[in-house]
Amino acid sequence: MLRAGTLFEGQMRIAFIREALACCSLDEARIILIDCNDEVRETRLRQERAQPELAHRRMRNWASYLREEARAADIEVLDTTIGH
């Protein structure tokens, strides 16, 4: 049976998402980190999105942080690097 759902997209800590879900008693939520490697991210930012100002060390560090948080929390990671 298919159920209606809501997709929240953004760059946020998994701990914050879990806290919000707990506050709202949402038990059937699924958290997925959509990720790619740094090289592909920077190419996408510079060329495809025309936002070169976002291709910097802080962005790489933030992506690394989210990756580590996902691993520690056993969150699924969808790697979009392949095929680029």
C-alpha positions in Angstrom: 0.0 0.0 0.0 1.3 3.4 -1.0 1.2 6.2 1.6 1.3 9.9 1.0 4.5 11.5 2.3 6.5 14.6 2.8 10.0 15.2 1.6 12.2 17.7 3.4 15.2 18.6 1.4 18.1 20.6 2.8 21.4 20.5 4.6 20.7 19.7 8.2 22.1 17.6 10.9 20.5 14.2 11.3 20.3 14.8 15.1 18.0 17.8 14.4 15.8 15.8 12.1 15.5 13.0 14.6 14.7 15.5 17.4 11.9 17.1 15.2 10.5 13.7 14.4 10.4 12.7 18.0 8.6 16.0 19.0 5.9 15.3 16.4 5.7 11.6 17.2 6.5 10.7 13.6 7.5 7.0 13.9 7.5 6.0 10.2 10.0 8.6 8.9 12.9 7.6 6.7 16.1 9.7 6.7 18.4 9.4 3.7 21.6 11.4 3.1 22.0 12.3 -0.6 25.7 12.7 -1.2 28.4 12.8 -3.8 32.2 13.1 -3.7 33.8 16.5 -3.3 35.1 16.7 -6.8 31.7 16.0 -8.3 30.0 18.4 -5.9 32.5 21.2 -6.8 32.0 20.6 -10.5 28.2 20.7 -10.1 28.4 23.9 -8.1 30.8 25.6 -10.5 29.5 24.5 -13.8 25.9 23.1 -13.6 24.6 25.4 -10.9 26.8 28.4 -11.6 27.5 28.9 -7.9 31.3 28.8 -7.7 31.1 30.8 -4.4 29.8 27.6 -2.7 32.7 25.4 -3.8 35.0 26.0 -0.8 36.6 24.2 2.1 33.7 24.9 4.5 31.3 23.1 2.1 33.7 20.1 1.9 33.9 20.0 5.7 30.2 20.2 6.1 29.7 17.3 3.6 32.2 15.3 5.5 30.5 16.0 8.8 27.1 14.9 7.4 28.7 11.7 6.0 30.2 10.9 9.4 27.0 11.6 11.2 25.0 9.4 8.8 27.5 6.6 9.3 27.4 6.9 13.1 23.6 6.9 13.0 23.3 4.1 10.5 21.5 6.3 8.0 21.2 5.2 4.4 23.4 7.2 2.0 22.4 7.6 -1.7 25.6 8.4 -3.5 24.9 10.4 -6.7 28.6 10.5 -7.7 28.2 7.6 -10.1 27.2 8.5 -13.6 28.5 12.0 -13.5 
